[in-house]
């Protein structure tokens, strides 16, 4: 399949590098940029025969099969509309929309026109993440009770991110979209997200949007998904995930500490890693950034899904649900209360499981609270009487 890349900036270059590194039959045919010089430079850097500053021309080109949107947030809907009009499969970078309403319109465009819609949520395709999800689905850590996803760095690279109207918000729309979808995968996408409690503030930068936020998303099975996002973190880009289950725990450090450390006096300068703030002292490069951030796995899934006429792991519907959760987060940050999540077209399960129903029966008289081996070798049991509620202990 021949690809039209919309955009020539930071994320477009990450995508192009990943696509060319795969060396498969799908390849970039043309690039569109609002600035013709940027389009020309991109085409030269990636040895493309075509470039243009006309979005409609890039999308409608008869040689183009798939459109890859790597544009600022406020241009996503315009681009998706053109893809639907010209019946071109579309892959859109995160977040899908600035609001759930915007995302829903894009979802409807794709589904009504019968084209493929893939949501490019790269952090749900990292090798560590995919293996973690597989382990959870196999029951390795039992029922997931709580997840935490953190993304923090000194702030984004382009001016439009800092413009609340163009971006749709601050660090929540930019980073929490990653964190929310990571938690949805860990907890289970069929589990309905119910409500959000969020704190947000503008602590450092002279902008209208938030540059720091923490939120809790409550799910119908009682699980909690926590996100921590910030444009105020100094020292690089911090990507970490944690999952706590009834039978185990998972910790993931995806970027800031990857086992690659280097000391430099800084005389050579140059690029170290995304959002790295220094070129001197102890540095923490990343061996293969595109791979560590999930891009090759993401594109493999997307193009295989198009070829095999199946849904990818991340769809436009997923992007819509994420936007719905973020809408509630923005509202909660204002009201300082739990706010319900409005999903007009929920396609998962409906059952709500009451908290505290996962009690472990020890015998006919007691529930087991905890079993612990003491330093002297004794095994102590903490039990709760099923009838009286009394908590007692005994040696095993």
ABEGO torsion letter per residue (X at the ends): XBBBBBEABAAAAAAAAAAAAAGBABBBABBBBABAAAAAAAAAAAGBABBBABAAAAAABAABABBBBBBBAAAAAAAAAAAAAAGBBBBBBOBABABAAAAAAAAAAAAAAGBBBBBBBAAAABAAAAAAAAAAAAGAAEBBABBBBBBBBAEBABAAAABAAAAGEBAAAAAAAAAAAAAAAAAEAABBBABBBBBBBBAABBBABBABBBBBBBBAAGBBBBBBBBAABBGEBBBBBBBBBAAEBBBBBAAABAGBBBBBAGAAEEBABBGBABABEBBBBBABAAAAAGAAAAAAAAAAAAAAGBBBABBAAAAAAAAAAAAAAAAAAAAGBBBBBBBABBABBABBBBBGAABBBABAABBBABBBBBAAGBBBBBBBBAAAGBBBBBBX
